[in-house]
Amino acid sequence: MSHCEELLVRVGRGLHAALPRPSRHPIKALDAKGMELASSDAELRAALFRLVDVTPACRSHDDLARHLTEYLKEVDERPQALQAAMRVAHTAPGRAALGAAAATGVRHMAHRFIVGESPQAALGVLEGLWKEGSACSVDLLGEATFTSEEADRYAARCEEALEVLSAAARSWPQRPLLEADSAGPLPRVNLSVKVSALTPLMRPEAPHVGRDDAAQRLRPLLRRARDLGAHLHIDMESLDALETTEELVFDLLGEPEFGDGPSAGVVLQAYLRDSGRQLDRMLEWARASERRPPLTVRLVKGAYWDHEVVEARQHGWAPPVFEVKAESDRNFEELTRRLLDERLTKDSAGKPDPWHPLLRVAIASHNIRSLASAIAHNRASGGEDHDLELQVLRGLGDELGVAIAASGLRVRSYCPVGDLVAGMAYLVRRLLENTSNDSFLGEQQRGASIDELLAAP
Ligand SMILES: Cc1cc2nc3c(=O)[nH]c(=O)nc-3n(C[C@H](O)[C@H](O)[C@H](O)COP(=O)(O)OP(=O)(O)OC[C@H]3O[C@@H](n4cnc5c(N)ncnc54)[C@H](O)[C@@H]3O)c2cc1C
């Protein structure tokens, strides 16, 4: 075993040992009889997702119970509890009770992932996280927009979030690890935004149309973030949005008025076969840019795997994503190494300069092997722990976040804010990830040993 692999295993075991006890099996920790059931049966999983999807549109508990029983009819092998649920749905009082229970279940699940209905309502949770050693990035739910008015509303909500969070964060206690790295201060307020919510005109065949429309809303947000000293992070969505997003961010950040700020970031998706070239473009842009704050790159595997595969097959194209999970995992580790190795500017003698990095690196995953590979490579190549950020999703990675913070590393929790209706698409995506057979959390739930979990992909 190489030195770095040995270090990785040690780091991974340390993180695993630091997990609070019950969450060694985190899906079980998510109230999750339903989740467990869903992960064991594809038909049941489909029924659960359809229920989550339809919940906001149901007018009454009776209505919800009728939908639930319709979906369950398509499940061949129903567990006993669901058989009983279907029996009670034959009467009006039974349906009322079943609908109420289903609504409570969905709401409960949603609250695990969504920290508040508005930035104001989320402040308590965000401050609590900060005090426990985790920074946050707030994501305002309400994905693709179809009209300019919706896009304007999303931009206004983002601006309001920047104001509310900045006012509140001033009084949070000092947390040096969350507030600075070798390159300087890190903003306390961090907002993640989606380009598809900033314009209704996103079209892969005409990326400049969506880019120009979104720019009109993103530019004022960048100004506000700069003036408030906040960080703005641009999420990455499905591949159709990639070109628009890349061009938009690089063009805007290149404008002279943003030379000194705000701190900003983009996302690199390791499941894309072309992600290596995407990283080349990021590095090329960063080297040529005269901006002072380094560009933060959040490395993820990618949340739109099913969408990309289905879309490509419909067109008769080869999928743009890897089709074997281990390939995404291997590419994630390869990109991690490249990000860590190439993030620094070099002086004329080729010596790296930690005070003026080109990029800040954020590794976002719930896979302990993927996180450990980043920590180990950073240490093995002489990097400081505080120059690496690890990120988790609220609801899925809470316990892992606690373990990371307890290990003295910087962690940021990605915290969705918004109402339940707007949050349903997000929730279904998280449930899909959570119950997929091909996921680290699924493996962990099935009781895989730490050696299996840390094995090289
Ligand atoms: C803080 C944070 C921010 C995020 N922001 C974004 C974002 O902006 N954009 C975005 O797209 N995603 C984002 N994600 C989600 C992320 O892309 C992953 O979907 C999620 O983290 C699961 O990956 P994992 O490493 O945690 O778990 P793992 O279980 O190790 O990996 C699961 C991932 O592997 C990949 N995969 C699954 N099956 C296959 C297969 N058969 N072949 C190839 N690959 C496969 C998929 O990408 C899947 O999500 C974010 C995640 C976090 C933690």
The ligand as a Tripos MOL2 file, in Angstrom:
@<TRIPOS>MOLECULE
LIG
   53    58     1     0     0
SMALL
NO_CHARGES

@<TRIPOS>ATOM
      1 C1        -22.3680   20.4930   -0.1500 C.3       1 LIG1
      2 C2        -22.8390   19.8400   -1.3990 C.ar      1 LIG1
      3 C3        -23.1450   20.6320   -2.4890 C.ar      1 LIG1
      4 C4        -23.5780   20.0340   -3.6840 C.ar      1 LIG1
      5 N1        -23.8060   20.8050   -4.7870 N.ar      1 LIG1
      6 C5        -24.0830   20.2010   -5.9710 C.ar      1 LIG1
      7 C6        -24.1870   20.9490   -7.1660 C.ar      1 LIG1
      8 O1        -24.0520   22.1840   -7.2050 O.2       1 LIG1
      9 N2        -24.4640   20.2830   -8.3180 N.ar      1 LIG1
     10 C7        -24.6060   18.9080   -8.3490 C.ar      1 LIG1
     11 O2        -24.8190   18.3400   -9.4470 O.2       1 LIG1
     12 N3        -24.5360   18.1870   -7.2220 N.ar      1 LIG1
     13 C8        -24.2770   18.7810   -6.0470 C.ar      1 LIG1
     14 N4        -24.1830   18.0200   -4.9070 N.ar      1 LIG1
     15 C9        -24.6170   16.6040   -4.9010 C.3       1 LIG1
     16 C10       -23.4820   15.6820   -5.3070 C.3       1 LIG1
     17 O3        -23.2290   15.8680   -6.6860 O.3       1 LIG1
     18 C11       -23.7930   14.1840   -5.1080 C.3       1 LIG1
     19 O4        -24.9740   13.8690   -5.8000 O.3       1 LIG1
     20 C12       -23.9690   13.7510   -3.6860 C.3       1 LIG1
     21 O5        -23.0830   14.3910   -2.8440 O.3       1 LIG1
     22 C13       -23.7320   12.2390   -3.5890 C.3       1 LIG1
     23 O6        -22.3920   11.9360   -3.8350 O.3       1 LIG1
     24 P1        -21.4420   11.4020   -2.6320 P.3       1 LIG1
     25 O7        -20.0330   11.5500   -3.0060 O.co2     1 LIG1
     26 O8        -21.8960   12.0860   -1.3950 O.co2     1 LIG1
     27 O9        -21.8950    9.8930   -2.4670 O.3       1 LIG1
     28 P2        -21.5210    8.5690   -3.2730 P.3       1 LIG1
     29 O10       -22.5380    7.5890   -2.8330 O.co2     1 LIG1
     30 O11       -20.1070    8.2110   -3.1270 O.co2     1 LIG1
     31 O12       -21.7570    8.9480   -4.7950 O.3       1 LIG1
     32 C14       -23.0350    8.9980   -5.3670 C.3       1 LIG1
     33 C15       -22.8510    9.6710   -6.6860 C.3       1 LIG1
     34 O13       -22.1450    8.8120   -7.5890 O.3       1 LIG1
     35 C16       -22.5770    9.0550   -8.9100 C.3       1 LIG1
     36 N5        -23.1250    7.7920   -9.4570 N.ar      1 LIG1
     37 C17       -24.1390    7.0320   -8.9260 C.ar      1 LIG1
     38 N6        -24.3760    5.9570   -9.6900 N.ar      1 LIG1
     39 C18       -23.4860    6.0100  -10.7140 C.ar      1 LIG1
     40 C19       -23.2090    5.1650  -11.8390 C.ar      1 LIG1
     41 N7        -23.9110    4.0410  -12.0670 N.pl3     1 LIG1
     42 N8        -22.2250    5.5290  -12.6830 N.ar      1 LIG1
     43 C20       -21.5000    6.6550  -12.4720 C.ar      1 LIG1
     44 N9        -21.7060    7.4850  -11.4480 N.ar      1 LIG1
     45 C21       -22.6850    7.1810  -10.5670 C.ar      1 LIG1
     46 C22       -23.6590   10.1310   -8.8390 C.3       1 LIG1
     47 O14       -23.0260   11.3670   -9.0720 O.3       1 LIG1
     48 C23       -24.1520   10.0260   -7.4100 C.3       1 LIG1
     49 O15       -24.6980   11.2320   -6.9250 O.3       1 LIG1
     50 C24       -23.7260   18.6020   -3.7420 C.ar      1 LIG1
     51 C25       -23.3970   17.8260   -2.6360 C.ar      1 LIG1
     52 C26       -22.9390   18.4210   -1.4830 C.ar      1 LIG1
     53 C27       -22.5570   17.5230   -0.3320 C.3       1 LIG1
@<TRIPOS>BOND
     1     1     2 1
     2     2     3 ar
     3     2    52 ar
     4     3     4 ar
     5     4     5 ar
     6     4    50 ar
     7     5     6 ar
     8     6     7 ar
     9     6    13 1
    10     7     8 2
    11     7     9 ar
    12     9    10 ar
    13    10    11 2
    14    10    12 ar
    15    12    13 ar
    16    13    14 ar
    17    14    15 1
    18    14    50 ar
    19    15    16 1
    20    16    17 1
    21    16    18 1
    22    18    19 1
    23    18    20 1
    24    20    21 1
    25    20    22 1
    26    22    23 1
    27    23    24 1
    28    24    25 2
    29    24    26 1
    30    24    27 1
    31    27    28 1
    32    28    29 2
    33    28    30 1
    34    28    31 1
    35    31    32 1
    36    32    33 1
    37    33    34 1
    38    33    48 1
    39    34    35 1
    40    35    36 1
    41    35    46 1
    42    36    37 ar
    43    36    45 ar
    44    37    38 ar
    45    38    39 ar
    46    39    40 ar
    47    39    45 ar
    48    40    41 1
    49    40    42 ar
    50    42    43 ar
    51    43    44 ar
    52    44    45 ar
    53    46    47 1
    54    46    48 1
    55    48    49 1
    56    50    51 ar
    57    51    52 ar
    58    52    53 1
@<TRIPOS>SUBSTRUCTURE
     1 LIG1         1 GROUP 0 **** ****
